[in-house]
Amino acid sequence: MERYNLIYKNILGILMAGYIATIVFLNLITPNKMFSETENRMLEQKPTFSLESLFQGKFTKDYETFISDQFIFRNMWIGLKSDSERALLKNESNGVYLSKNDCLIQAFIKPDSESFMKKIDSINEIAAGVPDLKKYFMLVPNAAEIFKNKLPAYAPNDSEKLIIGQTKKYLNESIRFVDVTNALDSKKDEYIFYKTDHHWTSKGAFYAYSELSRYMGFTAHDEGFFNIEKVVDDDFYGSLSSRSGYQGLKADSIELYIPKKEEKCLVEYIDEHKVTNSIYNMESLKMKDKYGVFFGGNHGLIKITTNTIGDQNLLVVKDSYANSLIPFLTGNYSEIYVVDLRYYEDDLNDLIKKNKINELLILYNVNTLYNESSS
């Protein structure tokens, strides 16, 4: 009997060692990924070693994140983890909370003072470089603020409203701050944020566009100006679903606001040397990240030429929240330049002077600006 137990233990040990060796081998030979389409975010790359970063603990921390992000079959492991935790009635997975009405919400953790001021300084630096432009800054609250009452009571969710107020306080006086918190909060019973994705919906972006018009002085179109077309019907599982691994949730739908009166647009993706006649990339609806229907995702520089009469040229410096708001602006500006600073390496001043841009809109959501955990 003891002999059989020994054989069993040896076989089990060999299988376990083989399993671990296989996982290690696959991790070594699998190329590192730059971007996770499933989670819709940039993945951590292998950190550069230095004695200073090692002694400060930064190298170890970054390397752990790198291993976590690049681990083989990552999405499968996330799903298994969330399923087991859900079975144990735990409503949090990877920083995402399963909230009331099966709504996934990423809780907000406020930045430390140094990180906060670095972000403010970078925005003020942009403004200081373009003194002749009218400048506006919209900082969009996330679902964690608008739907904070849906979060579990134990969720460590800091106040985005407080951070928005502090941001306004430290901004350069030449920047007009656009606060859409109350506008969104008043519509929180409507479908203004996706339930499985970190973005706002087209309806949420529309309400922000309407509020923005009061600050920038253009005439906003009402909803009756548009045909609202549902291009995805309960078939969209977004970044929060992928990040948390929660399964069995009701999928989201995506609506596009199409002007009833045809508006012609020429969209130039400068870095890709690509030109289209639509702001929508319908091919993205066949992919995992269906929010990519707006411009096909994020790009360094996009130029949009419309048939709107006038000489008002707008520059939008933004994150992905702006992608679903910009389509509303095509009826108000003749040219719109869209810059994502994560991918744009040229000089903004040169772009502004060359194209006679006279207005600047900086648009970010709170979580991306201060935590950079989403796009």
N, C-alpha and C positions, 0 to 999 in steps of 0.2 A: 504493500500500500504506500509506504514511504517512497519507494522507487518511482511509483506513478505520480505522486505529488511533486517529486523533484523534476521529473520530465515535464509535467504540466507547467511548473514555475519557469523552467528553462525556456519552453516554447513561448510562454507568455512574455518573458523578458526579451526574447529574440524578436517577437512581433512588435513589441513596444519600441525597442531600439530601432528596428527597421522603419517603423512609422515616423519616429522622430527624425531619423536620417533622411527619409524621403521628403519630409516637410522642409528641413534645412536645405537640402539639395535644390528643391523647387524654388525656394526663396532666393537662393544664390544665382540660379540661371534665368529666373524671370526678370525681364527688363523693368526698371522702375518706371512708374507711370507719373506723368506730370499733372494730369487732371482726372478727377473722378466724375464721369458723366452721371453716375448713379447718385452721388452726393452733391453734385454740382459745385465743386470747390477744388482749389489747387491742393495737391498732396505734398506732404513734407518730403524734401529731397535729402540725400545723405549729407550731413553737416561736415564742414571742414574742420579738421582737428587742429587744435593749438593748445599749448600748455595753459594759457590764460583762460580759454573757454572751459578746459577741463577742471581747473582749480575753482572756477566760479560756479561750476555745476551746470553751465549752459550746454556744454557739449553732451553730457549724459542725458539731460532733459530732451534736447533736440533729437538725439539718436533714438531714444525711446519712442518719440512721436514718429520718427522716420520708419522704424520697424513696424509700429502699429498701422501706419498708413499704407505701407507697401506689402503687408503680410499676405501671403498667398490665400486665395479663397476668402478674402476679407468680408465680402458681402454675405456669404453663406454663414460665417461665424457670427456676424452681427445679428442675422435673422434668428439663429439658434439661441443666442443669448437673450434676445428680447422675448422670444416665445417662452423660454423657461422662466424669465422674470415675471412675465404677465400671468403665467400659471400660478405664481406665488403672490399674485395680487399687487405686484410692484408696478407703479405707473410711470417709471422713468427709465429711459434707456439712452445712453450716450449723450446726455444733456438735453434730451427731448422728452417732454411730458405728455402722456396720454390724458387729455383733459376731458371736460364734460362734452357730451355729444360726439365722442370719438374725434375730437379736434386735437391735432398735434401742435404743440407750442414749444418753441425753444426759449427757455427762461433767459432773462438778461442779467448778466453779471457786470456791474459797473467797472470801468477801468480805474487803475490807480491814478493818482494826481499827475505823475510825470507823463504817463501815456496820454492822459486826457489833454494836457497842455501841448504835447507834441502835435496832436491832431489839430488843435485850434491854431497853433502857430503855422502849420502847413497851409491851412485855409487862408489865414491872414496874409501869408506870403504870396499866395496866388493873387489875392485882391490888390496887394501893394504893387504888384507888377503891371497892373492894368488900370491905372488911375482914371482914365478917360471913359471907362465903360460903366454902364449901369449894372450893378452887381446884386444878385439875389442868392440866398442859400436856403434850400428846403431840406430839413432834417426830418425824415419820416419815422414815426413810431411804428414799432412792429406789433404783431399780434399779442406779444407778451404784455404790452401796455394796454391796448384796446380791449383785450379779452382777459385781463389779469384775474377777473373773478371766476374764470373757468379753470384756472390752474389749481392743482391740489394744494391744500392749505400749507403743506410742508415745503413747497417748492421755493428755493432761494432766489426769488425774483426781485431784482432791484428796480427802482423807479426810473423808467425811461423819461417820464415827464420832467422829473427833476434834472436829469442830464440835459434834456433839451433846453430847459431854462438856463442852466449854467453855460451851455454852449452859446446861447444868445447873448449872455452877459459879457463874455470874453471876446466876441467877434469884433473885428474892425468896424468902426462906425460907418464906413463907406458901403458896407454890405447890408442890404435889407433882408432881415430874417423872415422867412415864410414858415409860419407855424400852422400845420394842418391837423394837429392833435384833436382839437375840438370838432373840426369838420368830420373827421373819421369816427370819433367817439359818438357823435350824434347819429351815425349810420351803422352802428355796431350790430344792429339786428338784421342787417342785410349782408349779402355775400360779398364782403369787401376784402377778405383774406382767404387764400386757399387753406383747406383743412389738412393737407398732407405736404404742403410746400411752404417755404419761408417767405415767398413773395405776396404782395397784394394782388388782387384780381383786377381785371380791366375796370370793373365798377368802382373799386377802391381808388384806382388811378384817376378815373373820371372825376370823382369828388375832389381829389387833390388838385386836378387841373382847374376845376371851377373855382376853388379857393385861390389858386395861384394867380388867376386872372385879376383878382382884386388888388394884388400887390404889383403886378407887372403892367396893368393898365390896358390889356387887350380885352376884347369882347369874347367871352367863352360861349361856345355853342351849348344848347341844352340837349337832353337825351333824345328829344324828338328829331334832332338834326341827323341822327344816326339810325341805320339798321343794325340791330344787335344780333349778331350771328353766332350761334353756338357751334364751334368747329371741333370741339372735343366734348363728348357727352359721357360723363362718368367713366373715363378711361385714362385719367391722369393721376399717377402716383408720384408725388414730388420729392424734393430733396430731404424733407424731414421724415418721410416714410422710409426712404433708403437709409438715412443716417441712423434712425432708431431701430430699423428692422421690424417694426410692427407690421403685422400682416392681418388680412381679413377686414380692413377698414373700407369704408365707402370711398370710392375714387372721386377726384375733383373733375369739374368741367371747365372749359376755357371758352370765353366769349370775346369776340372782336367787335369793336364799334366802327362800322363802315359808313362813311358819309353817304347819305341818300343821293346827294349831288356829287357826281364824280370829281375827285380831286387827283390831278396828275402829280406823281412824284418820281424823281430820278434819284436813286439811292446808290452812292458810290462807296464801296468798301476800299479805302485807299491802300492799305497794306496788302490786301489780297488782289488788288487790281481787278476788281469785280464790279460790274454795274448791273442793277436791276431796276425795274419800274414799279416795285412794290416794297413797302416797309415790312411786309410779312413774308416769312420763309415757311411756306406750307409744308415743305419736306420735313421740317422738324416735328410735325405732328405724327410722323411715323417712327420717331425716335423715343428714347427713354425720357429725355428732358424736353417735354413738349412746350415749356415756357420759352424755348428757343424759337417759337413761332414769331417772336418779336425780334427781328433783325438777325435771326440765326444765332443769338447769343451775344457775347461781349467782344468788342473789337477795339483796336487802338484808336482808329479815326474813321468816322463815317461822315460823308457830306450828303445832305438831303436838299435837293432843289425842288421847290413846289411851284404851283401856278398862282400862288398868292401874290397880288400886286402890292408893291412897296419896296422899300430899301432897308427893312429891318432884318438884320442878320444876327442870329442867336448862336452862341456857343454853350453847349451843355457839357459840363464836367460831372461825371456820374458813376454810379454803380448800376447793377442790373435792375433795380427798382425803376429807374428812369426808362427802361426799354419799353414798358407798357404805357408810360405817360406821354412820351414823345410823339406817338401817332396823333394825339389830340392837338398838338402844337403846329402841325403842318398846315392848318387852316389859318394860322395867324402870322407866320413868318415865311419870307420868300426863300431864305436859305437857313438851314440848321446844321451846325457842325457838332458832332458828338464825339467826345473824347473820354476814354477810359484810361486813367493814369497808370493803371497796372500794366498796360500794354503799350502805352504811348511814350516814346522816348525823345521826341523832338521838342523844340521850344514853343511854348504856348504863345508868347508874344509875337513870334514870327507868323504863326498861324493867324492871329488876330489882325495884324497889320496887313498881311497879304490879302485877306478876304474881307476887309473893311467891316469886321464884326463890331457891333455897337452894344450888345447886351450879353451878359454872362449869367447863366443859371448853374449853380452847384447843387447837385441833388444826390443825397445819400440816405440810406436807412440807418437807424441808430446802431444796430448790431454789427453791420458791416463796417461802419466808420470806426467804431471803438473796439471791436473785438476781432474783426476780419475773419470770422468763422463761417461766413457765407458770402455769396457774391451778389 
